């Protein structure tokens, strides 16, 4: 699968590391030439230096024949516009964007549609962490209550 990753930070670098091992054709885009060189020296991938949402950068990265674009820069706006540009100009079929702002996430049902902002899948780190902690608390409390019941039945406390 041909995948373009926008953003060579911790998330983009880790994503590239995991996907390269699965025989994917990975291109990573970032403004930082040193970070790109570091990743290229370490992994079998292609790098493009430039602004992630610029049409010329996406063209150079191969958006016109990519299977997926994953936008994980530090800017929600850049991630959203990159998905829009990839969809509108290059018809990139699958678009994933990291969105961190609660303002954008609160309106996600209206915003992230093909006829609005064409993002197929959202990565919302803070939302995922919150959901995970909430599940831990719920399951932790449920497990704690069950343990208390078991101890009460056996006469222990």
C-alpha positions as CSV (number, residue, x, y, z in Angstrom):
1,X,0.0,0.0,0.0
2,X,1.3,3.5,-0.9
3,X,1.0,5.7,2.2
4,X,1.9,9.3,2.7
5,X,2.5,10.5,6.2
6,X,2.4,14.2,6.8
7,X,4.5,15.2,9.9
8,X,7.7,13.6,11.0
9,X,7.4,14.2,14.7
10,X,7.0,11.5,17.3
11,X,3.6,10.3,16.0
12,X,4.6,10.4,12.3
13,X,8.0,8.8,13.0
14,X,6.4,6.0,15.0
15,X,3.7,5.4,12.4
16,X,6.4,5.2,9.7
17,X,8.4,2.8,11.7
18,X,5.5,0.5,12.2
19,X,4.2,0.7,8.6
20,X,7.6,0.2,6.9
21,X,7.9,-3.2,8.5
22,X,4.7,-4.3,6.8
23,X,6.1,-3.8,3.2
24,X,4.2,-0.6,2.6
25,X,5.6,2.1,0.3
26,X,6.0,5.0,2.8
27,X,6.6,8.7,2.0
28,X,7.0,11.0,4.9
29,X,6.6,14.8,4.5
30,X,8.0,17.5,6.9
31,X,9.6,20.9,6.9
32,X,12.6,19.7,9.1
33,X,15.3,18.4,6.8
34,X,17.3,16.9,9.7
35,X,14.4,14.9,11.0
36,X,13.7,13.6,7.5
37,X,17.3,12.6,7.0
38,X,17.3,10.8,10.4
39,X,14.2,8.8,9.4
40,X,15.5,8.1,5.9
41,X,18.8,6.8,7.4
42,X,16.9,4.6,9.8
43,X,14.1,3.2,7.6
44,X,13.4,2.2,4.0
45,X,11.2,5.2,3.1
46,X,11.0,8.2,0.9
47,X,11.1,11.7,2.2
48,X,9.8,15.0,0.9
49,X,10.7,18.4,2.5
50,X,7.9,20.9,2.3
51,X,4.7,22.2,3.7
52,X,2.2,19.4,4.2
53,X,-0.8,21.1,2.9
54,X,0.7,22.7,-0.2
55,X,-0.4,21.2,-3.5
56,X,3.1,21.0,-4.9
57,X,4.4,19.2,-1.8
58,X,1.5,16.7,-2.0
59,X,2.1,16.2,-5.7
60,X,5.9,15.6,-5.1
61,X,4.9,13.1,-2.3
62,X,2.8,11.2,-4.8
63,X,-0.7,12.0,-3.6
64,X,-2.1,11.4,-7.1
65,X,-1.5,7.6,-6.8
66,X,-1.4,7.1,-3.0
67,X,-3.8,4.7,-1.3
68,X,-3.8,6.7,1.9
69,X,-2.8,10.0,3.4
70,X,-2.2,10.3,7.1
71,X,-1.9,13.9,8.3
72,X,-0.4,14.0,11.8
73,X,1.4,17.4,11.9
74,X,1.1,19.5,15.0
75,X,-1.5,21.7,13.3
76,X,-5.1,20.7,13.1
77,X,-5.7,23.2,10.3
78,X,-2.8,21.9,8.3
79,X,-4.1,18.3,8.7
80,X,-7.6,19.3,7.6
81,X,-6.4,21.4,4.6
82,X,-4.0,18.6,3.5
83,X,-6.9,16.1,3.5
84,X,-9.0,18.6,1.5
85,X,-6.2,19.3,-1.1
86,X,-5.4,15.6,-1.4
87,X,-9.1,14.8,-2.0
88,X,-9.9,17.7,-4.3
89,X,-6.8,17.8,-6.5
90,X,-5.5,14.3,-6.4
91,X,-8.5,12.1,-5.5
92,X,-6.5,10.4,-2.7
93,X,-9.0,7.7,-1.6
94,X,-8.3,7.4,2.2
95,X,-7.6,10.4,4.4
96,X,-6.8,10.3,8.1
97,X,-6.2,13.4,10.2
98,X,-5.1,14.0,13.7
99,X,-7.4,16.6,15.3
100,X,-6.7,17.8,18.8
101,X,-8.9,20.8,19.3
102,X,-12.1,20.3,21.3
103,X,-13.7,23.0,19.1
104,X,-13.2,20.9,15.9
105,X,-14.1,17.6,17.7
106,X,-17.3,19.1,19.0
107,X,-18.5,19.7,15.5
108,X,-17.0,16.5,14.0
109,X,-20.4,15.1,12.7
110,X,-21.0,18.2,10.6
111,X,-17.4,19.0,9.6
112,X,-15.8,15.7,8.6
113,X,-17.8,14.6,5.6
114,X,-16.9,14.3,1.9
115,X,-18.9,17.4,1.0
116,X,-17.4,19.5,3.8
117,X,-13.9,18.6,5.0
118,X,-13.1,15.2,3.5
119,X,-11.5,13.4,6.4
120,X,-12.4,9.7,6.5
121,X,-11.0,8.9,9.9
122,X,-10.0,11.1,12.9
123,X,-7.3,10.5,15.3
124,X,-8.1,12.5,18.5
125,X,-5.4,11.7,21.0
126,X,-6.9,13.5,24.0
127,X,-10.3,12.0,23.3
128,X,-8.8,8.5,23.1
129,X,-6.9,9.0,26.3
130,X,-10.1,10.3,28.1
131,X,-12.1,7.4,26.8
132,X,-9.4,4.9,28.0
133,X,-9.2,6.5,31.4
134,X,-13.0,6.5,31.7
135,X,-13.1,2.8,30.8
136,X,-10.4,2.1,33.4
137,X,-12.3,3.9,36.0
138,X,-15.6,2.1,35.1
139,X,-14.0,-1.3,34.9
140,X,-11.7,-0.6,37.9
141,X,-14.7,0.4,40.0
142,X,-16.7,-2.6,38.8
143,X,-13.8,-4.9,39.6
144,X,-13.4,-3.3,42.9
145,X,-17.1,-3.6,43.8
146,X,-17.0,-7.3,42.8
147,X,-13.9,-7.9,44.9
148,X,-15.7,-6.2,47.9
149,X,-18.7,-8.5,47.4
150,X,-16.6,-11.6,47.2
151,X,-14.7,-10.6,50.4
152,X,-18.0,-9.8,52.2
153,X,-19.4,-13.2,51.3
154,X,-16.3,-15.0,52.6
155,X,-16.2,-12.9,55.8
156,X,-13.0,-11.0,54.9
157,X,-12.6,-7.2,54.7
